[in-house]
Amino acid sequence: MKFAHAAAVAAVLAAVAPPSAIAQDHYPSKPVRIVVGFVPGSSMDAVARLMANEWSQRLKGQFVVENRPGAASAIAADIVARAPKDGYTLLTGGTVNVSTGLINSKQAFDIVRDFSPVIAVAGQPMILAVHPSLGVNTLAEFIALAKSKPGALSYGSTGIGATPHLFTELFAQRTGIKMTHVPYQGSPQATTDLLAGRIELMFSPATAVLPHIQAGTLKALAVSSAKRTAAAPQVPTLKEAGVDLDATVWFAIWAPAGTPRAVVDLLSRTGNEGLKSPEAQALLTAQGFDPIGGSPDDFARLQTEELAKWKAAVQAAGIGQ
């Protein structure tokens, strides 16, 4: 009888306990999968694995990265949008997940309607990297070469509608050049073809090309950010090189819309703690990332600002369907 009474009292307490208490006491009680829309070795994958490691340590659970590349992260996003709203399936995405919906109005999910912002993790500039065989050393020399060969130069991107694609199209529009687009499933494959000379250039997240620039196997002509990056301080910004254009690539974590706010807040709080750890700071700096952090509401505001920014970019570039 005493056992039955205790069980009844426990049931009542569980029913009235605040969600935050329940979330912190029981989450995660099983493995959490973090779905990534790009291949292992990509910038987005690096961010996912960093957060998986930090959450695993701080929440004493298992956070597993699952790579589902394709369609500029739309495949991964669709998986997470359809997942149970319990915090056990998360999406690592970024700028690309904002821009693709602006280009493809027919995709089944909506980044605002179907996802809950958890944490904006980090950002980094894109670097305009070219194959040495082009024989150019400055942005001005590259633009002159591209103008002399309309459509002859091929540039890589991480997929149709991905930030490097949109940004390169804007760059071409602003500079009056024409190039041929070659989309890939991720930056590692694009970088491999760039190193082999199968494409001549790409605006790439810094992580993918910095080692090759430092080794001298690729040349960096400009960075896309408003200020020079500490990872490559010798490389001028586009504005310094005479092109009035700037943008950064950012990476973040979402949960399916409807995920309990207590779980979202727990992930956000422990994620922010993780970003401040010496190990995370060292890893981000080494790969050319700038930590962002902040609350889910901070991330939601960033998302709103980026939607407006890239909507204008899509319209200016004349891309979309």
C-alpha positions in Angstrom: 0.0 0.0 0.0 2.8 2.4 0.9 4.4 1.7 -2.5 1.1 2.4 -4.3 0.7 5.6 -2.4 4.2 6.7 -3.2 3.7 5.9 -6.9 0.5 7.9 -7.0 2.2 10.9 -5.3 5.1 10.7 -7.9 2.6 10.7 -10.7 0.8 13.8 -9.4 4.2 15.6 -8.9 5.2 14.7 -12.4 2.0 16.1 -13.8 2.4 19.4 -12.1 6.2 19.7 -12.3 7.4 22.5 -14.5 8.6 21.5 -18.0 12.1 22.8 -17.2 12.5 20.4 -14.3 11.3 17.5 -16.4 13.6 18.4 -19.3 16.6 18.7 -17.1 15.9 15.5 -15.1 15.2 13.3 -18.1 16.8 14.8 -21.2 18.5 13.2 -23.0 17.4 9.7 -22.0 18.3 8.3 -25.4 20.7 9.2 -28.3 20.1 12.6 -30.0 20.9 12.7 -33.7 22.2 15.9 -35.2 21.4 15.8 -38.9 23.9 17.7 -41.3 23.1 18.5 -44.9 26.7 18.3 -46.1 29.4 15.7 -46.2 32.0 14.9 -43.5 34.8 17.4 -43.5 32.6 20.3 -44.5 32.4 23.5 -42.4 28.9 22.6 -41.4 30.0 19.1 -40.4 32.8 20.6 -38.2 30.3 22.7 -36.4 27.9 19.8 -35.8 30.7 17.6 -34.4 31.9 20.4 -32.1 28.4 20.9 -30.6 27.8 17.1 -30.4 31.0 16.8 -28.4 30.1 19.7 -26.1 26.5 18.5 -25.5 27.6 14.9 -24.9 30.0 16.1 -22.1 27.7 18.6 -20.5 24.4 16.7 -20.7 25.9 13.2 -20.1 24.2 11.8 -23.2 25.0 10.6 -26.6 24.8 13.2 -29.5 25.4 11.6 -32.8 26.1 13.4 -36.1 24.3 12.0 -39.1 25.4 13.3 -42.6 22.6 13.5 -45.1 24.0 15.6 -48.0 22.2 16.8 -51.0 20.0 19.6 -52.4 22.0 22.3 -50.5 20.9 21.0 -47.1 17.2 20.7 -48.1 17.2 16.9 -47.7 18.5 17.1 -44.1 16.1 20.0 -43.3 13.2 18.0 -44.5 14.1 15.0 -42.4 14.3 17.2 -39.2 11.1 19.1 -40.1 9.2 15.8 -40.2 10.9 14.3 -37.0 9.1 14.0 -33.6 9.0 17.3 -31.7 10.9 15.9 -28.7 14.4 17.3 -29.0 16.0 14.0 -30.1 16.4 15.1 -33.8 18.3 18.4 -34.4 19.4 20.2 -37.6 22.8 21.7 -38.1 22.3 24.3 -40.9 23.0 27.9 -41.6 22.8 30.6 -44.1 22.0 28.0 -46.8 18.8 27.0 -45.0 17.6 30.6 -45.2 18.4 31.1 -48.8 17.2 27.9 -50.3 13.6 28.6 -49.4 13.8 31.9 -51.1 14.9 30.2 -54.3 12.7 27.1 -54.2 9.2 28.1 -53.2 8.0 24.5 -53.8 10.1 22.9 -51.0 7.9 21.1 -48.4 9.2 22.9 -45.3 9.6 26.5 -44.2 12.6 27.5 -42.1 10.4 29.8 -39.9 7.2 27.8 -39.7 8.7 24.3 -39.2 11.8 24.9 -37.0 12.6 26.3 -33.6 15.9 28.2 -33.3 18.2 26.8 -30.7 21.6 28.5 -31.0 23.6 30.3 -33.7 27.0 28.7 -33.3 29.6 30.4 -35.4 30.3 32.4 -38.6 33.2 32.7 -41.0 34.0 34.6 -44.2 34.1 33.1 -47.6 37.5 33.3 -49.4 37.7 33.7 -53.2 40.2 31.0 -54.0 41.6 30.4 -57.5 43.8 27.8 -59.1 47.3 29.0 -59.6 47.2 28.1 -63.3 45.0 31.2 -63.9 48.1 33.3 -63.4 46.4 36.1 -61.5 47.5 37.6 -58.2 44.9 40.3 -57.5 41.2 40.6 -57.7 41.5 43.2 -60.4 43.6 40.8 -62.6 41.0 38.1 -62.1 38.1 40.3 -63.1 40.0 41.4 -66.2 40.7 37.8 -67.1 37.1 36.8 -66.6 35.8 39.6 -68.7 38.1 38.6 -71.5 36.6 35.0 -71.5 32.9 35.3 -70.9 31.5 32.0 -69.5 34.8 30.2 -69.9 35.7 30.1 -66.2 34.0 27.6 -64.0 33.2 28.2 -60.3 32.2 25.6 -57.7 29.7 25.9 -54.9 28.2 23.8 -52.2 24.9 23.5 -54.2 22.3 25.4 -56.1 20.9 28.1 -53.7 23.7 27.7 -51.2 25.3 30.9 -50.0 28.5 30.5 -52.1 26.3 30.1 -55.2 24.2 33.2 -54.5 27.2 35.2 -53.4 29.2 34.3 -56.5 26.2 35.3 -58.7 26.0 38.6 -57.0 29.8 39.1 -57.4 29.5 38.3 -61.1 26.6 40.8 -61.5 28.5 43.6 -59.6 31.7 43.1 -61.6 30.1 42.5 -65.0 31.5 39.1 -65.6 30.0 35.8 -66.7 31.0 32.4 -65.3 29.8 28.8 -65.4 28.4 27.3 -62.2 29.3 23.8 -61.1 27.4 22.7 -57.9 28.7 20.1 -55.5 27.3 18.3 -52.4 29.9 19.9 -50.2 33.0 22.0 -50.0 35.4 19.0 -49.8 34.4 17.7 -53.3 34.5 21.3 -54.7 37.9 21.9 -53.2 39.3 18.6 -54.6 38.2 19.6 -58.1 39.6 23.1 -57.6 43.0 21.7 -56.5 42.9 19.4 -59.6 42.1 22.4 -61.9 38.8 20.9 -63.0 37.2 24.2 -61.9 39.1 27.5 -61.7 37.7 29.2 -58.7 35.2 29.3 -55.8 34.0 31.4 -53.0 34.5 28.9 -50.2 34.0 28.9 -46.4 37.4 29.6 -45.0 37.7 26.2 -43.4 37.8 24.3 -46.6 40.5 26.3 -48.4 42.8 27.8 -45.7 45.2 24.9 -45.5 45.7 24.9 -49.3 46.2 28.6 -49.4 48.8 28.3 -46.6 50.5 25.5 -48.6 50.5 27.6 -51.8 48.4 25.1 -53.8 45.6 27.7 -54.1 45.6 31.5 -54.2 43.4 33.7 -52.1 42.3 36.9 -53.9 39.7 38.3 -51.4 37.6 37.6 -48.4 33.8 38.2 -48.4 33.5 39.8 -44.9 33.4 43.5 -44.1 36.7 43.2 -42.3 39.8 41.1 -42.9 39.8 37.8 -41.1 42.4 36.9 -38.4 42.7 33.5 -40.1 44.2 35.2 -43.2 45.0 38.8 -42.4 47.1 39.2 -45.6 44.0 38.8 -47.8 42.1 42.0 -48.6 38.3 42.3 -48.4 36.3 42.6 -51.5 35.6 46.2 -50.6 39.3 46.9 -50.3 39.8 45.4 -53.7 37.1 47.6 -55.2 33.9 45.5 -55.1 31.2 46.9 -52.8 29.9 43.5 -51.5 30.2 41.6 -48.2 28.6 38.6 -46.4 29.6 35.9 -44.0 28.5 32.3 -43.7 27.0 31.3 -40.4 26.1 28.0 -38.9 23.4 27.1 -36.3 21.3 24.5 -34.7 17.5 24.1 -35.1 14.9 21.8 -33.6 11.6 20.9 -35.1 8.9 23.5 -34.4 6.9 22.5 -31.3 9.9 21.0 -29.5 9.3 21.8 -25.7 10.8 25.2 -24.9 12.4 23.7 -21.8 14.5 21.4 -24.0 15.4 24.2 -26.4 16.5 26.4 -23.5 18.5 23.6 -22.0 20.3 23.0 -25.3 20.9 26.7 -25.8 22.3 27.2 -22.3 24.6 24.2 -22.4 25.6 25.0 -26.0 26.6 28.5 -25.0 28.7 27.1 -22.1 30.4 24.8 -24.6 31.2 27.6 -27.0 33.1 29.3 -24.1 35.3 26.3 -23.3 39.0 26.7 -24.2 38.8 23.6 -26.4 35.9 24.9 -28.5 37.5 28.4 -28.7 40.8 26.9 -29.9 39.1 24.7 -32.5 36.9 27.5 -33.9 39.9 29.9 -34.1 42.1 27.3 -35.9 39.4 26.7 -38.5 38.6 30.4 -39.1 35.3 30.5 -37.2 34.1 33.4 -35.1 31.8 32.2 -32.2 28.3 33.7 -32.2 26.2 32.2 -29.3 23.3 33.8 -27.7 19.7 32.8 -26.8 17.1 31.2 -29.1 15.5 34.7 -29.4 18.8 36.2 -30.5 19.1 33.5 -33.1 15.5 34.2 -34.3 16.4 37.8 -34.8 19.5 36.9 -36.8 17.3 34.6 -38.9 14.8 37.4 -39.6 17.6 39.8 -40.6 19.3 37.2 -42.9 16.0 36.4 -44.6 15.6 40.0 -45.6 19.2 40.3 -46.7 19.2 37.1 -48.9 15.7 37.8 -50.3 17.2 41.0 -51.8 20.2 39.0 -53.0 18.0 36.4 -54.7 16.0 39.1 -56.4 19.1 41.0 -57.5 20.7 37.9 -59.0 17.5 36.9 -60.7 17.5 33.3 -59.2 14.5 31.4 -58.1 11.5 29.3 -59.1 
